[in-house]
Amino acid sequence: MKITFSRVGVHFNHIWVFKNFDYEFNAGGTYAITGPNGSGKSTLLRLISGNLTPSTGKIDFSFHNNKVEVEEVFRYLSLSAPYMEFIEEFTLMEAVQFQEKFKPFLNGYKALDILSAVGLDKEAHKQIRFLSSGMKQRLSIGIAILSDTATLLLDEPMTNLDEHGIDWYNNIMKEQDRKRLVIVCSNRKEEYENYCENILDMRTFKT
């Protein structure tokens, strides 16, 4: 997946979040989007995922040199963010099986394999609403990382993770397929410094 931004800007209520953003995210590249709260990190991630339309400029998506329309971008990426929610009445098994209907998992994994990989297989038949925030975060990250997609987007991945969860995150990130595009949105170095070769500071594009 290749994503090209050409003089992109975003404003809300006439206040610019950022403008004149020119950048190219290339297949196989690993990128960290950094900056303090309010600098536009999550806004940029929403643009990358096709969930937000820029106020100015243009974004081009391509896969193996073939243009991808923004309406189809979701097929090529997986996303984990603290603000994403599961259907609380689903069990963990049902939640993972539901995700599998939209995108296959890597290595032919099935739902129970995913739950084992995130250390939650013993909770397979527990409803999501009874999980701790850290368990939900692990489930979200695991589904995103283990989905068979060309692009992986992670927004503040260590949110709500305890020490054990952080160790798990570090281990699963080390096993990443270097052929996919990986973008981590964070203002904490420990979330990206061992995995991302390119650092993009959003303060550069503040007005």
C-alpha positions in Angstrom: 0.0 0.0 0.0 1.3 3.5 -0.9 -0.4 6.6 0.4 0.5 10.1 -1.0 -0.6 13.4 0.5 -0.4 16.5 -1.6 -0.8 19.9 0.2 -3.5 18.4 2.6 -5.0 20.5 5.3 -7.8 19.9 7.8 -9.8 22.5 9.7 -12.7 22.2 12.1 -14.9 25.3 12.8 -12.5 27.4 10.8 -9.6 26.4 13.0 -6.8 24.6 11.2 -5.5 21.4 12.7 -2.7 21.3 10.1 -2.2 22.5 6.5 0.2 22.0 3.5 0.9 18.4 4.5 3.0 16.8 1.8 4.2 13.3 2.5 4.4 9.8 1.1 3.9 6.6 3.1 5.5 3.7 1.1 4.8 -0.1 1.2 7.0 -1.9 3.7 7.8 1.4 5.5 7.5 1.8 9.2 6.4 5.3 10.4 5.7 7.0 13.8 3.4 10.0 13.8 4.4 12.0 16.9 3.5 15.3 18.6 1.7 16.5 21.7 -2.0 16.2 22.3 -3.9 18.3 19.8 -1.2 18.3 17.2 -3.3 16.4 14.7 -1.9 12.8 15.1 -5.3 11.1 15.3 -6.7 13.4 12.6 -4.0 12.3 10.2 -4.6 8.7 11.1 -8.3 9.1 10.2 -7.3 10.6 6.8 -5.0 7.6 6.2 -7.8 5.2 7.0 -10.2 6.9 4.7 -12.5 7.9 7.6 -12.0 11.6 7.1 -12.0 13.8 4.0 -9.4 16.6 3.9 -10.5 20.2 3.8 -7.9 21.0 1.2 -5.4 19.0 -0.9 -5.5 15.5 -2.2 -4.8 12.0 -1.0 -3.9 9.2 -3.4 -4.0 5.5 -2.4 -2.5 2.7 -4.5 -1.7 -1.0 -4.1 0.8 -2.7 -6.4 0.7 0.5 -8.5 -3.1 0.2 -9.0 -5.2 3.1 -7.8 -7.5 2.4 -4.8 -10.6 4.5 -4.4 -11.0 6.0 -0.9 -14.3 4.0 -0.5 -12.3 0.8 -0.9 -9.3 1.7 1.4 -10.7 -0.1 4.4 -10.1 -3.5 2.6 -6.4 -2.9 2.7 -5.9 -1.9 6.3 -6.5 -2.8 9.9 -6.8 -0.3 12.7 -6.6 -0.3 16.5 -7.3 2.8 18.6 -8.5 3.4 22.2 -11.6 5.1 21.0 -12.8 2.1 19.0 -15.5 0.0 20.6 -16.6 -3.6 20.4 -20.2 -4.8 20.6 -20.3 -5.3 24.4 -22.9 -8.1 24.3 -20.6 -10.3 22.1 -18.4 -12.9 23.7 -14.7 -12.7 22.8 -15.1 -15.6 20.4 -18.1 -13.9 18.7 -16.2 -10.6 18.4 -13.2 -12.3 16.7 -15.5 -14.3 14.4 -17.4 -11.2 13.5 -14.1 -9.5 12.5 -13.1 -12.5 10.4 -16.2 -12.0 8.2 -14.7 -8.8 6.9 -11.0 -9.7 6.7 -9.1 -13.0 6.9 -6.4 -13.5 9.5 -2.7 -14.1 8.9 -1.3 -17.7 8.7 -4.8 -19.1 8.4 -5.5 -18.3 12.0 -9.1 -18.9 13.3 -10.8 -17.2 16.2 -9.4 -19.4 18.9 -5.8 -18.9 17.5 -6.3 -15.1 17.8 -7.5 -15.4 21.3 -4.5 -17.6 22.2 -2.1 -15.1 20.6 -3.5 -12.3 22.8 -3.6 -14.5 25.9 -7.3 -14.5 26.2 -8.3 -18.0 25.1 -9.5 -18.8 28.6 -12.0 -15.9 28.4 -13.3 -17.0 25.0 -17.0 -17.3 26.1 -17.0 -14.2 28.4 -18.9 -11.2 27.2 -16.8 -8.2 26.1 -18.5 -6.0 28.7 -16.9 -8.0 31.5 -13.4 -7.4 30.3 -11.0 -4.9 31.8 -9.9 -2.0 29.6 -6.4 -3.6 29.3 -8.0 -6.9 28.0 -10.1 -5.0 25.5 -7.0 -3.1 24.3 -5.0 -6.4 23.8 -7.9 -7.9 21.9 -8.1 -4.8 19.6 -4.4 -4.7 18.9 -4.2 -8.5 18.3 -7.1 -8.4 15.8 -5.5 -5.5 14.0 -1.9 -7.0 13.9 -3.0 -10.5 13.0 -5.4 -9.4 10.2 -4.1 -10.2 6.7 -3.9 -6.6 5.5 -1.3 -4.5 3.6 -1.4 -1.7 6.1 -1.4 -1.7 10.0 -2.5 1.5 11.8 -2.0 1.7 15.6 -3.1 4.8 17.6 -1.5 5.0 21.1 -1.3 1.2 21.3 0.0 1.0 24.9 -3.1 2.8 26.3 -4.6 0.8 29.3 -1.9 -1.9 29.1 -0.2 -3.1 32.3 3.4 -4.3 32.4 2.5 -7.7 31.2 0.4 -6.2 28.4 3.3 -4.0 27.3 5.7 -7.0 27.2 3.1 -8.8 25.1 2.8 -5.8 22.7 6.6 -5.6 22.3 6.8 -9.3 21.5 4.0 -9.3 18.9 5.4 -6.2 17.2 8.8 -7.8 16.9 7.2 -10.5 14.8 5.7 -8.0 12.3 5.9 -8.8 8.6 8.2 -6.2 7.2 6.4 -6.2 3.8 3.4 -4.3 5.2 3.1 -0.6 5.8 3.1 0.1 9.6 2.0 3.5 11.1 2.1 4.1 14.8 0.5 7.2 16.2 1.9 8.2 19.6 3.6 10.7 21.8 5.4 8.0 23.8 8.7 6.8 22.4 8.4 3.3 24.0 5.4 2.7 21.7 7.3 3.1 18.4 11.1 3.6 18.8 12.0 -0.1 18.4 9.7 -0.5 15.3 9.5 2.7 13.3 12.3 3.8 11.1 10.6 7.1 10.0 9.5 9.8 12.5 7.0 12.4 11.5 6.5 15.2 14.0 3.1 16.9 13.4 4.3 20.2 14.9 6.0 20.8 11.6 2.7 21.3 9.9 1.0 23.4 12.6 -0.1 26.9 11.5 
